[in-house]
Amino acid sequence: IKRRVCIITKKEEELRQFITRDLHSGATIYEATGAYHFEKHNEIITIVDKSEYQKLMKFINELDPKAFITVYNVSSMKYQPKIGAF
């Protein structure tokens, strides 16, 4: 089972580096706008397995205990690597 983890944190760069360097995983960053105050934030989204999830959550709790995190179970994934250039 994989998990899709969405994180908003003030320590975005440190988190991005941990995901790519330590977990050897990919991530996507979206710009999000808060509905109450229209503040702009970046949301980091990554998909991890069980052991990566445990490492990620431990890291986030130490890095930024106030981070906003949502977690979804992923039932299936499809990945097509690029073949050649467009």
C-alpha positions as protocol buffer text, in pm:
chain_id: "A"
residue {
  index: 1
  type: ILE
  ca { x: 0 y: 0 z: 0 }
}
residue {
  index: 2
  type: LYS
  ca { x: 127 y: 343 z: -95 }
}
residue {
  index: 3
  type: ARG
  ca { x: 31 y: 670 z: 65 }
}
residue {
  index: 4
  type: ARG
  ca { x: -9 y: 1011 z: -94 }
}
residue {
  index: 5
  type: VAL
  ca { x: 117 y: 1268 z: 155 }
}
residue {
  index: 6
  type: CYS
  ca { x: 40 y: 1637 z: 108 }
}
residue {
  index: 7
  type: ILE
  ca { x: 234 y: 1881 z: 324 }
}
residue {
  index: 8
  type: ILE
  ca { x: 230 y: 2257 z: 376 }
}
residue {
  index: 9
  type: THR
  ca { x: 525 y: 2374 z: 585 }
}
residue {
  index: 10
  type: LYS
  ca { x: 736 y: 2684 z: 633 }
}
residue {
  index: 11
  type: LYS
  ca { x: 1041 y: 2455 z: 602 }
}
residue {
  index: 12
  type: GLU
  ca { x: 964 y: 2365 z: 242 }
}
residue {
  index: 13
  type: GLU
  ca { x: 1320 y: 2347 z: 109 }
}
residue {
  index: 14
  type: GLU
  ca { x: 1443 y: 2121 z: 390 }
}
residue {
  index: 15
  type: LEU
  ca { x: 1147 y: 1889 z: 336 }
}
residue {
  index: 16
  type: ARG
  ca { x: 1198 y: 1879 z: -41 }
}
residue {
  index: 17
  type: GLN
  ca { x: 1563 y: 1789 z: 5 }
}
residue {
  index: 18
  type: PHE
  ca { x: 1477 y: 1514 z: 254 }
}
residue {
  index: 19
  type: ILE
  ca { x: 1224 y: 1359 z: 15 }
}
residue {
  index: 20
  type: THR
  ca { x: 1454 y: 1365 z: -286 }
}
residue {
  index: 21
  type: ARG
  ca { x: 1790 y: 1302 z: -116 }
}
residue {
  index: 22
  type: ASP
  ca { x: 1711 y: 1076 z: 181 }
}
residue {
  index: 23
  type: LEU
  ca { x: 1398 y: 894 z: 63 }
}
residue {
  index: 24
  type: HIS
  ca { x: 1513 y: 891 z: -302 }
}
residue {
  index: 25
  type: SER
  ca { x: 1158 y: 973 z: -395 }
}
residue {
  index: 26
  type: GLY
  ca { x: 994 y: 1230 z: -617 }
}
residue {
  index: 27
  type: ALA
  ca { x: 759 y: 1509 z: -523 }
}
residue {
  index: 28
  type: THR
  ca { x: 535 y: 1764 z: -686 }
}
residue {
  index: 29
  type: ILE
  ca { x: 496 y: 2120 z: -562 }
}
residue {
  index: 30
  type: TYR
  ca { x: 171 y: 2309 z: -617 }
}
residue {
  index: 31
  type: GLU
  ca { x: 94 y: 2667 z: -528 }
}
residue {
  index: 32
  type: ALA
  ca { x: -207 y: 2678 z: -298 }
}
residue {
  index: 33
  type: THR
  ca { x: -407 y: 2977 z: -179 }
}
residue {
  index: 34
  type: GLY
  ca { x: -571 y: 2975 z: 162 }
}
residue {
  index: 35
  type: ALA
  ca { x: -947 y: 3041 z: 156 }
}
residue {
  index: 36
  type: TYR
  ca { x: -963 y: 3260 z: 468 }
}
residue {
  index: 37
  type: HIS
  ca { x: -681 y: 3509 z: 417 }
}
residue {
  index: 38
  type: PHE
  ca { x: -583 y: 3433 z: 56 }
}
residue {
  index: 39
  type: GLU
  ca { x: -226 y: 3360 z: 169 }
}
residue {
  index: 40
  type: LYS
  ca { x: -15 y: 3173 z: -83 }
}
residue {
  index: 41
  type: HIS
  ca { x: 163 y: 2854 z: 23 }
}
residue {
  index: 42
  type: ASN
  ca { x: 339 y: 2574 z: -159 }
}
residue {
  index: 43
  type: GLU
  ca { x: 204 y: 2224 z: -107 }
}
residue {
  index: 44
  type: ILE
  ca { x: 449 y: 1936 z: -145 }
}
residue {
  index: 45
  type: ILE
  ca { x: 294 y: 1608 z: -256 }
}
residue {
  index: 46
  type: THR
  ca { x: 478 y: 1277 z: -253 }
}
residue {
  index: 47
  type: ILE
  ca { x: 382 y: 910 z: -274 }
}
residue {
  index: 48
  type: VAL
  ca { x: 562 y: 676 z: -36 }
}
residue {
  index: 49
  type: ASP
  ca { x: 552 y: 317 z: 86 }
}
residue {
  index: 50
  type: LYS
  ca { x: 507 y: 216 z: 450 }
}
residue {
  index: 51
  type: SER
  ca { x: 871 y: 246 z: 560 }
}
residue {
  index: 52
  type: GLU
  ca { x: 920 y: 575 z: 373 }
}
residue {
  index: 53
  type: TYR
  ca { x: 599 y: 707 z: 530 }
}
residue {
  index: 54
  type: GLN
  ca { x: 729 y: 635 z: 879 }
}
residue {
  index: 55
  type: LYS
  ca { x: 1060 y: 810 z: 805 }
}
residue {
  index: 56
  type: LEU
  ca { x: 881 y: 1104 z: 644 }
}
residue {
  index: 57
  type: MET
  ca { x: 641 y: 1157 z: 934 }
}
residue {
  index: 58
  type: LYS
  ca { x: 924 y: 1137 z: 1188 }
}
residue {
  index: 59
  type: PHE
  ca { x: 1122 y: 1394 z: 991 }
}
residue {
  index: 60
  type: ILE
  ca { x: 825 y: 1631 z: 955 }
}
residue {
  index: 61
  type: ASN
  ca { x: 739 y: 1607 z: 1326 }
}
residue {
  index: 62
  type: GLU
  ca { x: 1095 y: 1703 z: 1415 }
}
residue {
  index: 63
  type: LEU
  ca { x: 1132 y: 1967 z: 1142 }
}
residue {
  index: 64
  type: ASP
  ca { x: 799 y: 2146 z: 1176 }
}
residue {
  index: 65
  type: PRO
  ca { x: 545 y: 2016 z: 1430 }
}
residue {
  index: 66
  type: LYS
  ca { x: 295 y: 2276 z: 1301 }
}
residue {
  index: 67
  type: ALA
  ca { x: 305 y: 2150 z: 940 }
}
residue {
  index: 68
  type: PHE
  ca { x: -34 y: 2085 z: 781 }
}
residue {
  index: 69
  type: ILE
  ca { x: -45 y: 1726 z: 653 }
}
residue {
  index: 70
  type: THR
  ca { x: -310 y: 1520 z: 476 }
}
residue {
  index: 71
  type: VAL
  ca { x: -263 y: 1152 z: 394 }
}
residue {
  index: 72
  type: TYR
  ca { x: -451 y: 939 z: 142 }
}
residue {
  index: 73
  type: ASN
  ca { x: -425 y: 568 z: 68 }
}
residue {
  index: 74
  type: VAL
  ca { x: -336 y: 501 z: -295 }
}
residue {
  index: 75
  type: SER
  ca { x: -503 y: 198 z: -446 }
}
residue {
  index: 76
  type: SER
  ca { x: -327 y: 209 z: -782 }
}
residue {
  index: 77
  type: MET
  ca { x: -65 y: 406 z: -971 }
}
residue {
  index: 78
  type: LYS
  ca { x: 34 y: 433 z: -1333 }
}
residue {
  index: 79
  type: TYR
  ca { x: 373 y: 561 z: -1439 }
}
residue {
  index: 80
  type: GLN
  ca { x: 495 y: 600 z: -1794 }
}
residue {
  index: 81
  type: PRO
  ca { x: 855 y: 707 z: -1833 }
}
residue {
  index: 82
  type: LYS
  ca { x: 929 y: 948 z: -2115 }
}
residue {
  index: 83
  type: ILE
  ca { x: 1062 y: 791 z: -2432 }
}
residue {
  index: 84
  type: GLY
  ca { x: 1256 y: 1043 z: -2637 }
}
residue {
  index: 85
  type: ALA
  ca { x: 1190 y: 1414 z: -2653 }
}
residue {
  index: 86
  type: PHE
  ca { x: 880 y: 1593 z: -2777 }
}
